[in-house]
Amino acid sequence: MPNSHIPVITIDGPTASGKGTVAARVADRLGYHLLDSGALYRLAALSAVRAEVALEDERAVAQLAEVLPATFSNGDIFLAGEEVGALIRAEEVGNNASKIAAFPAVRQALYALQLGFRKAPGLVADGRDMGTVIFPNARLKVFLTASVEARAQRRYKQLIDKGFSANMDDLLADLQARDERDTHRTVAPLVPAEGAYILDTSDMTVDEAVAQVLHWHTLL
């Protein structure tokens, strides 16, 4: 692989574990590129809904994912030129993304797209299978976790702050259902990668989590 010398840090974990925020800050501190793999699945789900493709139709969704018109620029996320960063964070889109992520054909369709984010001087990739499947030879692998209660609280605050309605009981149920799907799917289940550092962020601030990841980075 021609770009295998470019360093990669993978940060995997369940929904609302803080991996996205931590990954973005670590990338910023190091001057690395950022891959939000979850956004790609959310964009694919949104694209399928807009195209009126049934989410249960694995082949059709995969065909959309193969030509996904997704671009990332200065922290913004675009689908076919439309800024959809806030839109794809809605709970319905997240749940749809979790469903299509269980399809092997969809995961394969997005595989090459994700590899293309590995560019100098380095990459921080966050998701659920960054260290296990996409970048198994990453220089540093981190697995963030947190209690489902702590994650529900974070998700609730995120949604309210962004103007979405939210219900704590519904969020808990959704997170538990998503965890069940993610950890028990037959393809690329959510598990810590071999050699990954485990970081429980239940009682940590974002700054503390970022500091820990950067510390591990200095040890390499």
C-alpha positions in Angstrom: 0.0 0.0 0.0 1.7 3.2 -1.2 0.5 5.3 1.8 1.1 2.7 4.5 3.9 4.9 6.0 1.4 7.6 6.9 0.5 7.4 10.6 -3.1 6.6 11.7 -4.8 6.9 15.0 -8.0 5.0 15.3 -10.6 5.8 17.9 -13.5 3.4 18.1 -16.4 3.0 20.4 -20.2 2.9 20.9 -22.6 5.8 20.2 -22.1 8.8 22.4 -18.9 7.5 23.9 -17.3 10.8 23.0 -15.1 9.4 20.2 -16.1 12.0 17.6 -15.3 15.0 19.7 -12.1 13.4 21.0 -11.0 12.4 17.5 -11.6 15.9 16.2 -9.6 17.6 18.9 -6.7 15.1 18.7 -6.6 15.6 14.9 -6.6 19.4 15.4 -3.8 19.2 18.0 -1.6 17.0 15.8 -2.5 18.8 12.5 -3.8 15.5 11.1 -6.7 14.8 8.8 -10.0 13.5 10.3 -12.3 10.7 9.2 -15.7 10.6 10.7 -16.7 7.1 9.4 -20.0 7.3 11.2 -20.9 10.3 9.1 -20.5 8.3 6.0 -23.0 5.7 7.1 -25.4 8.5 8.2 -25.0 10.1 4.8 -25.7 6.8 3.1 -28.8 6.3 5.2 -30.0 9.9 4.4 -29.3 9.4 0.7 -31.3 6.2 0.7 -34.3 7.8 2.4 -34.2 10.7 0.0 -34.0 8.4 -3.0 -36.9 6.4 -1.5 -34.8 3.3 -1.4 -36.0 0.8 1.2 -33.4 0.5 4.0 -33.9 -3.3 4.0 -32.7 -3.5 0.4 -29.1 -4.2 0.9 -28.0 -4.2 -2.7 -29.8 -0.9 -3.5 -28.4 0.9 -0.5 -24.9 -0.4 -1.3 -25.2 0.9 -4.9 -26.0 4.4 -3.5 -23.1 4.1 -1.0 -20.6 3.3 -3.9 -21.2 6.7 -5.5 -21.9 8.7 -2.3 -21.4 12.4 -3.2 -19.9 13.1 0.3 -17.4 15.8 1.0 -15.9 17.2 4.2 -14.5 20.7 4.5 -13.5 22.8 7.5 -15.7 20.8 9.9 -18.7 20.9 7.5 -20.3 17.8 5.9 -21.8 18.0 2.5 -24.1 15.6 0.5 -24.3 16.5 -3.1 -23.2 20.0 -2.3 -25.7 20.5 0.5 -24.4 21.1 4.0 -26.1 18.4 6.2 -23.9 18.2 9.2 -26.6 19.0 11.7 -29.3 17.1 9.8 -27.5 13.8 9.9 -27.1 14.0 13.7 -30.9 13.5 14.1 -31.7 10.3 16.0 -33.7 8.8 13.1 -30.8 9.2 10.8 -28.5 7.6 13.4 -30.8 4.6 13.8 -31.1 4.2 10.1 -27.3 4.3 9.8 -26.9 1.6 12.4 -29.3 -0.6 10.4 -27.6 -0.3 7.1 -24.2 -0.6 8.7 -25.0 -4.3 9.4 -25.1 -5.0 5.7 -21.8 -6.5 4.3 -22.4 -5.0 0.9 -22.8 -1.5 2.3 -19.6 -1.8 4.4 -17.7 -3.0 1.4 -19.0 -0.1 -0.7 -17.7 2.4 1.8 -14.4 0.6 2.4 -12.3 2.1 -0.3 -13.7 5.6 0.3 -12.5 5.4 3.9 -9.0 4.2 3.0 -8.7 7.3 0.8 -8.7 9.6 3.9 -5.2 8.4 4.8 -3.1 11.3 3.7 0.0 13.0 5.0 0.9 14.1 7.6 -1.5 11.7 9.3 -5.1 10.6 10.0 -7.3 10.3 13.1 -10.2 8.0 12.2 -13.2 7.5 14.4 -15.9 4.9 14.1 -16.7 1.3 15.2 -14.3 -0.7 13.0 -11.4 1.6 12.3 -8.9 -0.4 14.3 -10.3 -3.8 13.5 -11.1 -3.6 9.8 -10.3 -0.4 8.0 -6.8 0.4 9.5 -5.8 -2.7 11.4 -2.1 -1.6 11.2 -2.8 1.8 12.7 0.1 3.2 14.9 -2.3 3.8 17.8 -5.6 2.2 18.5 -8.0 3.5 21.1 -11.4 2.1 22.2 -13.6 4.6 24.0 -16.4 3.4 26.2 -18.8 4.8 28.8 -21.9 3.6 30.7 -25.1 3.7 28.7 -26.5 6.2 31.3 -23.6 8.5 30.8 -23.9 8.2 27.0 -27.7 8.9 27.1 -27.0 12.1 29.2 -24.5 13.3 26.6 -26.7 12.5 23.7 -29.7 14.3 25.3 -27.6 17.4 25.8 -26.3 17.3 22.3 -29.7 17.0 20.8 -31.2 19.8 23.0 -28.3 22.1 22.3 -28.9 21.6 18.6 -32.6 22.3 18.8 -33.8 18.7 18.5 -36.5 17.3 20.8 -35.3 14.4 23.0 -36.7 12.0 25.6 -34.3 10.3 28.1 -36.1 7.0 28.2 -36.3 6.8 24.5 -32.6 7.6 24.2 -31.7 4.9 26.6 -33.7 2.4 24.7 -32.3 3.5 21.4 -28.7 3.3 22.6 -29.2 -0.2 24.1 -30.8 -1.4 20.8 -28.0 0.2 18.8 -25.3 -1.4 21.1 -27.0 -4.8 20.6 -26.9 -4.4 16.8 -23.4 -3.1 16.7 -21.8 -5.7 19.0 -23.7 -8.7 17.5 -23.7 -8.1 13.8 -21.9 -10.8 11.8 -19.7 -8.3 9.9 -17.2 -6.1 11.7 -18.9 -6.2 15.1 -18.1 -3.4 17.6 -15.2 -4.8 19.7 -11.8 -3.4 20.8 -9.1 -3.9 18.2 -6.1 -6.1 19.1 -3.6 -4.0 21.0 -6.1 -1.1 21.6 -6.0 1.1 24.6 -9.3 1.0 26.5 -10.5 4.4 27.8 -13.7 4.6 29.9 -14.9 8.2 29.6 -18.0 7.9 31.9 -16.5 10.3 34.4 -14.0 12.1 32.2 -14.1 15.5 30.6 -13.3 15.8 26.9 -10.1 17.6 27.7 -9.0 14.7 30.0 -9.8 12.1 27.3 -7.9 14.1 24.7 -4.9 14.5 27.0 -4.8 10.7 27.6 -4.9 9.9 23.9 -2.2 12.4 23.1 -0.1 10.9 26.0 -0.4 7.5 24.4 0.6 9.0 21.1 3.8 10.3 22.6 4.7 6.8 23.8 4.9 5.4 20.3 
